[in-house]
Amino acid sequence: MPRYEGVSPSVVRRLPRYYRFLRELLAKDVHRISSRELSQLMNLTASQIRQDLNCFGGFGQQGYGYNVDALIGEISGILGLERGYRAILIGAGNLGLAIARHMSFETKGFNLVGIFDKKRELIGQPVRHLVISDVNRLENFCGVFSPQVAILCIPPAAAKEICERLIPLGVRGFWNFSHYDLTLDYKDVAVENVHLGDSLMTLCYHMSELTED
Ligand code: NAI
């Protein structure tokens, strides 16, 4: 049963952006903002912001605007950032290590509890507060720590096999960098596919719009 009925994916996609802008305002000691000021800052219309937030009950007051602290709390609650889902990362190569080392999981709703690879020379290497484990130990690990989410930084061919192991072990969410479309095989899981290449090609489109020939 969804917590919020009929909320479009594009509204959900905008929530982290609201959260980020509001946190930046708070860091500058701004505690109250009108929907017009927020809309100018975020390059959205005031009515768009009102419509988006109304999906969850609306949090502004006529003539007052938004209480920044309260709105951060509301959006954090809607996103579930306090939940601390246990996440494991599979594939400690170039991409996986960059993510493991630089992403602040705790402020985004997750705790990184394990890192796995199949390469012998990587196993036992320290990464932040963890050491890389042998992917053969996945079943044992999941039996003890019950991770809910997996971050896939492995090639697509390997991702299919790993998903076939992880889903029966209770993993229900995937932050998927692998270019394997796991929603084709599994319907009952939450998947966020990340394709940096798509973003780069979108930039290419915008560059082509700027240049004449
Ligand atoms: P890499 O070769 O540096 O790292 C891949 C790691 O996965 C290796 O350490 C390898 O031992 C490990 N691995 C492979 N099969 C495994 C298995 N069954 N179990 C456990 N570990 C396994 O590659 P890189 O550059 O880190 O890229 C990883 C994947 O991510 C590639 O398939 C690449 O195409 C994809 N990628 C996706 C991006 C995106 O935006 N979605 C951006 C960059 C890479």
Residues whose N, C-alpha, C, O or C-beta is under 5 A from the ligand:
A	BS01	NAI	G91 A92 G93 N94 L95 G96 F116 D117 K118 K119 V135 C153 I154 P155 P156 A158 F177 S178 V194 H195 L196 G197
